[in-house]
């Protein structure tokens, strides 16, 4: 059983095709739980967006230096 707690407006991504967002909140947090039969990578969405932005910046910097 996987149980995650995120604040309102935050989401998670499971693998590359599943994104779960807040649908029920208790005070300022919501809970989501699931049983998974296969191993999947679970990453906080804001980290994916941060790393993607850093990769884009690095690519832009490299392109401007070439």
QUILINHU-V846179 format. One record per residue. N is the residue number from 1. RES is the residue in one small letter. PHI is phi in whole degrees, -180 to 180 (999 if undefined). Layout:
n:N res:RES phi:PHI
n:N res:RES phi:PHI
This chain:
n:1 res:x phi:999
n:2 res:x phi:-107
n:3 res:x phi:-125
n:4 res:x phi:-123
n:5 res:x phi:-122
n:6 res:x phi:-133
n:7 res:x phi:-80
n:8 res:x phi:-56
n:9 res:x phi:89
n:10 res:x phi:-93
n:11 res:x phi:-143
n:12 res:x phi:-131
n:13 res:x phi:-122
n:14 res:x phi:-118
n:15 res:x phi:64
n:16 res:x phi:-103
n:17 res:x phi:-116
n:18 res:x phi:-122
n:19 res:x phi:-126
n:20 res:x phi:-114
n:21 res:x phi:-119
n:22 res:x phi:-60
n:23 res:x phi:-129
n:24 res:x phi:-148
n:25 res:x phi:-126
n:26 res:x phi:-121
n:27 res:x phi:62
n:28 res:x phi:-111
n:29 res:x phi:-130
n:30 res:x phi:-132
n:31 res:x phi:-121
n:32 res:x phi:-138
n:33 res:x phi:-135
n:34 res:x phi:-157
n:35 res:x phi:-99
n:36 res:x phi:-113
n:37 res:x phi:-86
n:38 res:x phi:-112
n:39 res:x phi:-75
n:40 res:x phi:-133
n:41 res:x phi:-80
n:42 res:x phi:-114
n:43 res:x phi:-133
n:44 res:x phi:-66
n:45 res:x phi:-57
n:46 res:x phi:-65
n:47 res:x phi:-72
n:48 res:x phi:-60
n:49 res:x phi:-65
n:50 res:x phi:-63
n:51 res:x phi:-65
n:52 res:x phi:-60
n:53 res:x phi:-64
n:54 res:x phi:-65
n:55 res:x phi:-66
n:56 res:x phi:-62
n:57 res:x phi:-61
n:58 res:x phi:-63
n:59 res:x phi:-65
n:60 res:x phi:-63
n:61 res:x phi:-64
n:62 res:x phi:-65
n:63 res:x phi:-67
n:64 res:x phi:-74
n:65 res:x phi:-84
n:66 res:x phi:-79
